[in-house]
Amino acid sequence: MSRLSGLWACTVGFIGLLLLLWYLHPIADQRQCPNWGANGNASAFADERWDFRLPLLIAAWLAAVLVEQLLPPARRSPARGARALAAVLVTAVAGCCGVFPFLVVCR
């Protein structure tokens, strides 16, 4: 049995999310926003459609992690409960705390 059994979706999704954020290069400082000092909403991304796509991508990643925890290889692990809880918590925290600031920085 693999050491990453039950953690593949979490690990691959996390690496994919980091690579995507590196590629999109979102604005992290509020002073760099196009609407700095004015009213209105702006996006931290060059393409504002990512403001909607990114939360959907995070939800799909969380769903993939949850489905993986229900598969037989993940359930056969001796530490299946702790591993499943860790995978879901890491995914939720990375999705919320790692991506949410980019979605609200220019709002």
C-alpha positions as CSV (number, residue, x, y, z in Angstrom):
1,M,0.0,0.0,0.0
2,S,1.3,3.4,-0.9
3,R,2.1,6.0,1.7
4,L,0.0,8.5,-0.2
5,S,-3.0,6.2,-0.4
6,G,-6.0,8.4,0.2
7,L,-3.9,11.6,-0.2
8,W,-3.4,11.7,-3.9
9,A,-6.2,14.1,-4.7
10,C,-5.1,16.4,-1.8
11,T,-1.4,16.4,-2.8
12,V,-1.9,16.7,-6.6
13,G,-4.6,19.3,-6.1
14,F,-2.5,21.4,-3.8
15,I,0.4,21.3,-6.3
16,G,-1.9,22.2,-9.1
17,L,-3.4,25.1,-7.2
18,L,0.1,26.5,-6.4
19,L,1.0,26.2,-10.1
20,L,-2.2,27.8,-11.2
21,L,-1.8,30.7,-8.8
22,W,1.8,31.1,-10.0
23,Y,0.6,31.2,-13.6
24,L,-2.2,33.6,-12.9
25,H,0.0,35.9,-10.8
26,P,-2.9,37.6,-8.9
27,I,-2.5,41.0,-7.2
28,A,-1.7,40.5,-3.5
29,D,-1.4,44.1,-2.4
30,Q,-4.5,46.3,-2.3
31,R,-2.5,49.3,-3.5
32,Q,-1.8,47.5,-6.8
33,C,-5.5,47.1,-7.6
34,P,-6.8,49.0,-10.6
35,N,-9.6,50.6,-8.4
36,W,-7.2,51.8,-5.7
37,G,-8.6,54.9,-4.1
38,A,-11.9,54.7,-6.0
39,N,-15.2,52.9,-5.7
40,G,-16.2,49.8,-7.5
41,N,-15.1,46.2,-7.8
42,A,-12.0,45.0,-9.5
43,S,-10.3,41.7,-9.9
44,A,-7.0,40.5,-8.6
45,F,-6.6,38.6,-11.9
46,A,-5.9,39.8,-15.4
47,D,-9.0,37.9,-16.5
48,E,-11.9,38.6,-14.1
49,R,-13.6,35.3,-14.9
50,W,-11.1,33.7,-12.5
51,D,-13.0,35.3,-9.7
52,F,-15.8,32.8,-10.4
53,R,-13.7,29.9,-11.7
54,L,-11.3,29.7,-8.8
55,P,-14.0,29.0,-6.1
56,L,-15.5,26.4,-8.4
57,L,-12.1,24.8,-8.8
58,I,-11.6,24.7,-5.1
59,A,-15.1,23.1,-4.6
60,A,-14.2,20.5,-7.3
61,W,-10.9,19.8,-5.5
62,L,-12.7,19.3,-2.2
63,A,-15.2,17.0,-3.8
64,A,-12.3,15.0,-5.3
65,V,-10.7,14.6,-1.9
66,L,-14.0,13.5,-0.3
67,V,-14.6,11.0,-3.1
68,E,-11.1,9.6,-2.7
69,Q,-11.6,9.1,1.0
70,L,-14.5,6.8,0.1
71,L,-12.5,4.6,-2.3
72,P,-11.4,1.1,-1.0
73,P,-7.6,1.8,-0.9
74,A,-8.1,4.8,1.4
75,R,-10.4,2.8,3.6
76,R,-7.9,0.0,4.0
77,S,-5.3,2.2,5.5
78,P,-4.7,1.6,9.3
79,A,-5.0,5.3,10.0
80,R,-7.9,5.9,7.7
81,G,-9.9,8.3,10.0
82,A,-6.9,10.5,10.8
83,R,-5.7,10.5,7.2
84,A,-9.2,11.3,5.8
85,L,-9.7,14.1,8.4
86,A,-6.2,15.6,7.6
87,A,-6.9,15.5,3.8
88,V,-10.2,17.2,4.1
89,L,-8.9,19.8,6.6
90,V,-5.8,20.6,4.5
91,T,-7.9,21.0,1.4
92,A,-10.5,23.2,3.1
93,V,-7.8,25.4,4.8
94,A,-5.7,25.7,1.7
95,G,-8.8,26.5,-0.4
96,C,-10.2,29.1,2.0
97,C,-7.1,30.7,3.5
98,G,-4.9,30.4,0.4
99,V,-7.3,31.6,-2.3
100,F,-9.9,33.7,-0.5
101,P,-7.6,36.7,0.1
102,F,-6.9,36.9,-3.6
103,L,-10.6,37.0,-4.3
104,V,-11.3,39.9,-1.9
105,V,-8.2,42.0,-2.1
106,C,-9.6,44.4,-4.7
107,R,-13.2,44.5,-3.4
